[in-house]
Amino acid sequence: MGSRPDQQKEQALWQSILDKEGKKNHLAIFTNTETGKVRYFWQDKSGNLLPPKEGTLQEFTIPEFETVKSTFADGLNALKGNK
């Protein structure tokens, strides 16, 4: 009997980690909540920032940030019972 697709994906993920001798990186994401500017970096297991790949964007601004921000604020207020 074969594996389910989700099991196959998980097995492939772990195999890729094993193929890299267990070396994996961490994605650090920083968002400025005033401006909506997002910066992200890959870090190695020691926390060292890794150089970006050629042509890779490492920052962007969330589109329509003020609208997104107010929508989240409205949702949080509704959860708290405030209007």
C-alpha positions in Angstrom: 0.0 0.0 0.0 1.4 3.5 -1.0 1.8 6.6 1.1 -0.6 9.5 1.1 0.6 12.5 -0.9 1.1 14.5 2.4 3.3 11.7 3.8 5.3 11.6 0.6 5.9 15.4 0.8 7.0 15.1 4.4 9.3 12.2 3.6 10.8 14.1 0.7 11.4 17.1 3.0 13.2 15.0 5.5 15.2 13.3 2.8 16.3 16.8 1.5 17.4 17.7 5.0 19.4 14.4 5.3 20.9 15.1 1.9 22.2 18.4 3.2 23.7 16.6 6.2 21.0 18.1 8.5 22.1 21.7 7.7 19.1 24.0 7.4 18.6 27.7 7.6 16.2 30.0 9.4 14.1 32.8 7.7 14.1 36.0 9.8 11.3 38.4 8.9 11.1 42.0 10.2 8.1 44.2 9.6 7.9 47.9 10.4 4.4 48.3 11.7 4.4 52.1 11.0 5.4 51.9 7.3 4.6 48.3 6.2 8.2 47.8 5.0 9.2 44.1 5.3 12.8 42.9 5.3 13.8 39.3 5.4 17.0 37.4 5.6 18.2 33.8 5.7 20.3 32.9 8.8 22.5 29.9 9.4 22.2 27.8 12.5 24.6 30.3 14.3 22.4 33.3 13.5 24.7 34.7 10.8 23.0 36.5 8.0 23.6 34.7 4.6 24.2 36.7 1.5 21.2 37.0 -0.9 21.2 35.0 -4.0 21.9 37.0 -7.2 18.9 39.3 -8.0 16.9 38.3 -4.9 14.7 40.9 -3.4 15.1 41.1 0.4 12.6 43.8 1.2 9.2 45.1 0.0 6.4 47.2 1.3 3.0 45.6 2.0 0.6 46.8 -0.7 -2.3 49.0 0.7 -0.6 48.8 4.1 -2.9 51.4 5.8 -6.0 49.5 4.7 -4.5 46.2 5.9 -3.4 47.7 9.2 -6.8 49.2 9.9 -8.6 46.0 8.9 -6.5 44.0 11.4 -7.1 46.7 14.1 -10.8 46.5 13.5 -10.7 42.7 13.8 -8.7 42.8 17.0 -11.1 45.4 18.5 -14.1 43.2 17.5 -12.5 40.2 19.2 -12.0 42.3 22.4 -15.6 43.5 22.3 -14.7 47.0 21.3 -16.2 48.8 18.3 
